[in-house]
């Protein structure tokens, strides 16, 4: 099949690897333009571009919607069988979605219509949603709105919940990649009837910012009960990025790990601004002696 894949960040790479392993390697990868990264603002290619280049797959990096629609774009030069979209970061126009013979499908890491939007994995943790899951859907011009082709539920054992964000990402994307490569042949063969979502039950998530990760707490009097659990959800949801933090004595302190013990939040390791990671007890001794 002639397949084009739309995606950008590193979390898409397991999906591309799964497609390749099942003889569904894209003939073209569409990703966002190279961007400045880090304090030195070094122009860096997206992870998907690096992957495609290593596999000798052509890459196209349109600057925006207008370039997608030009008559001389690579999308207009081939009779496509299927487009696959995962974490591309833009809503595609209908004229693009309708180009392939078998339309355009999307992998979304939630049980749609739950958690439509850009941050379903981290939002599932933050909002204490377990089980969660993955969906393969047909794309339309509205956000995560199209009919469902397949879904798989994922339940995290109570003893392990809430998982840190990176761990749930790894789990859901692995499950989503497996669902995608199982769904594509059945969809192309006409064995799947798309099911309209129940739009009345839709919930939404937003772009995560650093402000979402701030906890308002006194490090010498950590919360207990429901407040402790909500704090733990916040810490685990934003593990890795943007990282939960609190401010004490005008000092920003990142929380690397935490748990609940005896119904109270237990912070284990922190990174105070300008210092190396340390045990939370060492931080309390440091600020207590000032």
C-alpha positions, -999 to 999 in steps of 0.1 A, spaced: 0 0 0 10 36 -6 9 51 29 18 86 42 24 92 79 19 125 97 36 129 130 63 149 148 75 140 184 96 111 198 65 93 212 55 85 176 86 64 170 72 31 185 42 35 161 65 39 131 85 9 142 54 -12 145 42 -2 110 76 -11 96 76 -45 114 42 -53 98 50 -44 62 31 -11 65 62 12 62 51 47 50 62 58 15 63 94 28 66 110 62 51 145 68 63 163 99 67 198 112 97 221 103 130 220 122 128 241 153 153 258 177 158 237 208 175 243 242 191 274 257 213 278 227 183 275 203 201 250 180 179 242 149 169 206 154 149 182 132 119 165 147 124 129 159 102 116 131 124 132 105 155 117 120 138 82 120 125 86 84 159 97 71 176 68 88 152 45 69 157 63 36 120 74 36 112 107 19 103 135 43 82 166 37 80 195 62 53 219 51 53 252 69 16 253 74 -19 246 61 -15 267 29 15 246 18 -4 214 25 -29 225 -1 -6 235 -29 -12 216 -62 25 206 -64 28 191 -29 39 155 -26 5 146 -15 -9 155 -48 16 135 -69 7 100 -58 -25 78 -57 -25 72 -20 -41 42 -3 -41 55 33 -29 84 55 -20 77 91 -19 106 117 -5 104 152 7 135 172 11 156 141 -1 188 159 -23 202 132 -59 197 121 -58 186 85 -83 201 59 -110 180 44 -94 181 10 -63 163 25 -83 138 45 -102 126 15 -72 121 -8 -64 84 0 -85 55 -12 -91 43 23 -93 78 39 -72 91 69 -70 73 102 -57 85 135 -44 69 167 -55 86 199 -44 75 234 -77 77 251 -111 59 250 -128 84 228 -150 105 232 -131 108 266 -102 132 267 -103 147 232 -74 171 228 -36 173 230 -27 158 264 -49 127 270 -22 106 287 -11 131 312 -47 143 317 -58 108 324 -34 107 354 -42 142 366 -79 134 365 -76 100 381 -90 82 351 -83 44 352 -90 24 331 -80 45 301 -71 32 266 -65 38 230 -86 45 199 -82 42 162 -106 65 143 -113 81 110 -103 117 110 -127 145 101 -121 183 104 -130 185 141 -107 176 169 -108 139 177 -144 138 165 -145 112 138 -160 77 139 -142 49 157 -127 19 139 -113 1 170 -106 6 207 -87 -11 235 -91 -5 272 -60 -5 295 -64 -9 332 -36 -2 356 -36 -23 388 -45 -3 419 -12 -10 435 6 8 406 -18 37 401 -11 65 395 17 57 371 42 84 363 34 101 330 63 86 310 54 51 321 18 55 310 29 70 277 51 40 270 23 16 279 -5 33 259 16 40 228 28 4 227 -8 -8 230 -20 18 205 7 7 179 -4 -29 183 -41 -19 178 -32 2 148 -14 -25 129 -42 -49 137 -68 -25 125 -53 -13 92 -56 -46 72 -92 -52 85 -102 -16 76 -87 -18 41 -104 -52 36 -138 -37 44 -142 -57 75 -149 -28 99 -180 -6 101 -171 28 116 -190 37 148 -201 73 154 -188 86 187 -213 97 214 -206 134 212 -228 141 242 -203 123 264 -172 140 251 -147 154 275 -116 175 267 -80 181 277 -58 211 271 -22 219 262 -1 214 294 19 244 306 45 247 334 19 265 355 -2 234 356 26 216 375 29 240 404 18 227 438 10 251 466 23 235 498 44 240 528 73 215 527 73 213 565 36 204 566 27 182 537 -10 175 529 -29 145 541 -60 126 530 -77 136 497 -54 166 493 -23 143 495 -38 120 468 -45 150 445 -10 162 450 4 128 441 -18 127 409 -3 161 399 33 149 406 29 117 387 10 133 358 37 158 351 67 136 357 95 142 332 78 173 318 70 199 329 78 184 364 57 192 395 73 219 417 66 242 446 81 275 456 97 280 491 116 310 502 115 323 466 132 291 455 116 269 428 119 232 439 111 204 414 97 172 428 113 141 413 95 114 432 68 111 458 44 86 473 17 84 500 25 69 534 1 68 564 -23 89 544 2 117 540 21 129 510 57 118 512 81 137 490 112 116 484 136 134 460 137 170 448 158 194 427 161 229 442 169 256 417 206 257 409 214 225 428 217 188 422 190 163 429 188 155 466 167 137 492 138 157 504 151 153 540 184 169 530 164 198 515 145 204 547 177 204 567 193 229 543 164 254 543 158 248 580 193 259 589 190 292 569 
